[in-house]
Amino acid sequence: MPQIYFEKLKSFCNAEIFFWHIKENCDELSNLIADDGMSLANALKRFKSESRRREWLAVRALLHSTPYKGSDILYHGNGKPFLANNNRHISISHTKEFVAIAVSDYPIGIDVESTARNVFAVAKAFLQPEEMALLDASENPGKEALCLWSAKEAAFKLASESVSVLKEIGITKNADNYIVAYPNGTTAVCDVCLLEDIVVACCRECY
């Protein structure tokens, strides 16, 4: 179903956030998408795994359930998605059972992660020393590490051209959200929400 937890995320980075909990198989998802059949089949040939095909189809089924169902998802040369025939910005994320789409008037980055994912063991690989202190101060370091990972993933999608690895992205935390610092000196703000079984992070430029 689309728009789960939507009420909690209405003000997230001034973006519209949509979700799909993937319970359908590829055939069921294909039937939800208006398509001539041939172009859909050709698109799916790019993916070797069933799970990637399901994610790709679920993203389009989700978009089809939103006000933007008349726009196709296309990609720039750098891999960033955009909406055909629409000047709004879009970002896409997926995890094992969920896909998410953020649409905004401004450049946006979204990440969704399962709360079952454990990134604490590799925290030093993506966190700067000052950020490791946030884990030490947290009552739940594992969840804090996952929130920081998700925030950096969303920040990377927002401005991937200026970043090669997540550790280059600096994160500071205030009472309401995370502040992102890129290596080129630009900054962004990231909202992170820990829900029942997923973490959602949405990042936008400071303005």
C-alpha positions, 0 to 999 in steps of 0.5 A: 500500500502507498503512503504508509506512515504518511501523517508522520512525514508530511513536513519532511524536508518540505517534500511529499513522501510516498511508500510501497510495502512490497508484498506482490510478485513481479506479475502482480506489480506489472499488472498495476502499471499501464504499459504496452507490455513490450517496453516493460519486458525490455526494461526488466531484462536489465535485472538479473535478480527477481528482487531487483525486478520487484523493486523496479516495478514497485517504484513505478507502481507506487508512482502510478498511485500518486498525483505524478502517475502521468510522468515517467521516471528517467535518469540523467547521465550521472544516474539521478532520476527525474520526472519526465514532463515535470519540473519537480525533483524526485529521489528514490530508495528501496530496502528489502520490503519497501520502496520510497519516493520523495518529490519536491520543488527543490533537489532532494535525497531520500533513503529508507533502511530496515531497522533489522539492518546492522551497520554498527559493526562498520560504523568507523568506516563511514563515520568521522571521529566527531560522529562516533561520539554521537554513538557513545552518547546514545542510549541505543548506539545501534539505532543511532548508527543506522540513523546516521548511515541513512542520513549520509545515504540521503545526503549522498543522493542529494549531492553525489557529484561532490562526494566519493565515499560516505565518510567524506560527508560530515554530520552534526545533530541538533534537536530537530534534525541533522546538519550535513556538511559536504567536502566542497563547503556546501551544507544541507539539512536532513530529517530522520524518522525511526518508524516501526520497522524502517528508518527514513531519511530525507535531505535537502539543501539549506535555503 
